Every structure is written in C-alpha cells, then in structure tokens.
C-alpha cells in the first residue's frame, strides 16, 4: 500500500479490452466473437469451438476471481452476472497468461495494455482483433512530491513524482499510447497528464 498523499496522474479511456486465446500452441478458438457469442460460451450453452467455426475442441472458458474489476467489467459487457456463469467456467487469477498460453481450448478476458506491459505476452497469448471490444476507464496513479518517491523501476513509465514526467506523459509517446488502446476521456486534454485531476 502506498503512503499518502496519492494523486491521480492521468485518466484515460481504454478501448482495447479483449479476449485472449493461446498463442504458444495452436488455438482451436476463433477471432471475431461477438458479445452474444461470448455470453453463450460463459453460460456454457456453446461448448465446442467447431460451433463457432473453429477447430473441434471443448471450450474452456476462464474468468478472473470474484471481486476482480476485470471480471465485473467483462460480465457487464456481456450482460451476464455471476449467477449466469455455467459449470464449465473455471476461475483463474486476473489477467495472467499462464492458464491460457498452453491450452488450445482456453478463452479468457484480457486487456491489450496488460498484454504488452510490463512484459509483452504475445508469444504466449493472442487477443482478438475484431468482434468483442470493451471500453474501460483507467487511472494512472502515482505519489506526489510530498510523499515518498516513486520506485526507480516505475519512473521511466510514470515519472518521478516531482514534475519530471515519464514515458506515458511524454509528447512523443502519445501516438504509441493511442496505438496501444488508450485515449483521453471526453473533456480532458493531453496537458493534464502528470497532474492531479
């Protein structure tokens, strides 16, 4: 837990909340699933990838642990609740590639930013590029100069907390930030990055 004071350094709208399939082994899953198709998978009504145009194999839907923001957001996007989840659904740690990577039949919700930072997971998982996409607010939080210092390993990314901004607030990084699935919330400008809002 970070000591006080803590300030929000940036607010963005994440537009790359997707689902992940294995990329370490040939996945039986398919790209381009709709919200309705995903809901059917998580209700255990659609149980084989061949029903969706994939290679035959029993679909193994994975979902983060109860209380996870990713789980709640994913269910909200699919218009389902915990009570709707079928018995074929397995609970796993939130946005961890390991249970997906070597399982040709696995599918799980995953954010694009988490798939590339702090470690690029593209050799383990692949995210869908069409079909389902979620929009989720993201807040980058860092200590202000009055508290303790930002850990050295985070400073290149979020800054040092004394007004020296890291990569995420650097003007030259804005195109990369947008390419990776982030954009400003309505009514905000890029000059707010690195400041309390």
QUICORCOR-V10167 format. One record per residue. N is the residue number from 1. RES is the residue in one small letter. SS is DSSP state (A for helix, B for strand, O for the rest). OMEGA is omega in degrees with one decimal (none if undefined). Layout:
BEGIN
<<N,RES,SS,OMEGA> <N,RES,SS,OMEGA>>
END
This chain:
BEGIN
<<1,x,O,-179.1> <2,x,O,175.9> <3,x,O,175.5> <4,x,O,-4.4> <5,x,O,178.7> <6,x,B,178.5> <7,x,B,175.5> <8,x,B,-176.2> <9,x,B,177.9> <10,x,B,175.6> <11,x,B,-179.5> <12,x,B,176.6> <13,x,B,-177.5> <14,x,B,-178.1> <15,x,B,-178.1> <16,x,B,173.1> <17,x,B,-170.0> <18,x,B,169.5> <19,x,B,-176.5> <20,x,B,172.9> <21,x,B,178.8> <22,x,B,171.0> <23,x,O,177.4> <24,x,O,172.0> <25,x,O,-179.2> <26,x,O,-179.4> <27,x,O,173.0> <28,x,O,-177.3> <29,x,O,-176.5> <30,x,O,173.6> <31,x,O,170.6> <32,x,O,178.2> <33,x,O,178.5> <34,x,O,175.7> <35,x,A,-179.1> <36,x,A,178.3> <37,x,A,177.2> <38,x,A,177.4> <39,x,A,178.9> <40,x,A,176.6> <41,x,A,-175.9> <42,x,A,171.4> <43,x,O,-179.1> <44,x,O,175.4> <45,x,O,172.3> <46,x,O,-169.4> <47,x,O,-179.6> <48,x,B,-178.2> <49,x,A,180.0> <50,x,A,176.7> <51,x,A,-176.9> <52,x,A,179.3> <53,x,O,179.0> <54,x,O,176.5> <55,x,O,-178.8> <56,x,O,179.0> <57,x,O,-179.4> <58,x,B,-179.8> <59,x,O,178.2> <60,x,B,-179.5> <61,x,B,178.7> <62,x,B,178.8> <63,x,B,179.0> <64,x,B,-177.8> <65,x,O,175.9> <66,x,O,-179.4> <67,x,O,179.0> <68,x,O,175.8> <69,x,A,178.3> <70,x,A,179.9> <71,x,A,-179.6> <72,x,A,179.6> <73,x,A,179.9> <74,x,A,178.8> <75,x,A,178.8> <76,x,A,-179.8> <77,x,A,-179.2> <78,x,A,-177.9> <79,x,O,175.6> <80,x,O,176.5> <81,x,O,176.4> <82,x,A,-178.5> <83,x,A,-179.8> <84,x,A,-177.3> <85,x,O,-179.2> <86,x,O,-177.3> <87,x,O,179.2> <88,x,O,-176.3> <89,x,O,179.4> <90,x,B,177.9> <91,x,B,179.0> <92,x,B,175.4> <93,x,O,-178.5> <94,x,O,173.4> <95,x,O,173.5> <96,x,O,-173.2> <97,x,O,-171.1> <98,x,A,-177.5> <99,x,A,-179.3> <100,x,A,-166.3> <101,x,A,-175.7> <102,x,O,-179.1> <103,x,O,-176.6> <104,x,O,-176.5> <105,x,O,-175.1> <106,x,B,172.3> <107,x,B,-179.2> <108,x,B,174.4> <109,x,B,-177.6> <110,x,B,176.7> <111,x,B,178.5> <112,x,A,178.6> <113,x,A,-179.9> <114,x,A,-179.9> <115,x,A,-178.7> <116,x,A,-179.8> <117,x,O,6.1> <118,x,O,179.0> <119,x,O,176.8> <120,x,O,-175.1> <121,x,O,-172.7> <122,x,O,176.2> <123,x,O,-178.2> <124,x,O,-177.0> <125,x,B,172.0> <126,x,B,178.6> <127,x,B,176.0> <128,x,O,-179.5> <129,x,O,174.6> <130,x,O,-179.2> <131,x,O,-175.6> <132,x,O,172.1> <133,x,O,179.4> <134,x,B,178.4> <135,x,B,-173.0> <136,x,B,177.1> <137,x,B,-179.9> <138,x,B,179.0> <139,x,B,172.9> <140,x,B,-174.8> <141,x,B,175.4> <142,x,B,177.8> <143,x,B,174.2> <144,x,O,-174.0> <145,x,O,-178.6> <146,x,O,-179.2> <147,x,O,177.2> <148,x,O,-177.4> <149,x,O,174.7> <150,x,O,178.0> <151,x,O,-175.7> <152,x,A,-177.0> <153,x,A,177.9> <154,x,A,-175.6> <155,x,A,178.3> <156,x,A,-178.5> <157,x,A,-173.5> <158,x,A,-178.2> <159,x,O,-175.1> <160,x,O,178.7> <161,x,O,179.8> <162,x,O,-178.6> <163,x,O,174.7> <164,x,O,-174.0> <165,x,O,175.8> <166,x,O,-175.6> <167,x,A,-173.8> <168,x,A,179.9> <169,x,A,-179.2> <170,x,O,-177.7> <171,x,A,-177.8> <172,x,A,-179.3> <173,x,A,-173.4> <174,x,A,178.2> <175,x,A,178.0> <176,x,A,178.6> <177,x,A,179.2> <178,x,A,179.8> <179,x,A,-178.7> <180,x,O,171.0> <181,x,O,178.7> <182,x,B,174.1> <183,x,B,-178.8> <184,x,B,173.4> <185,x,O,177.9> <186,x,O,178.0> <187,x,O,178.9> <188,x,O,177.3> <189,x,O,-176.1> <190,x,A,-178.9> <191,x,A,176.1> <192,x,A,-177.0> <193,x,O,179.8> <194,x,O,-179.3> <195,x,O,175.4> <196,x,O,178.2> <197,x,O,none>>
END
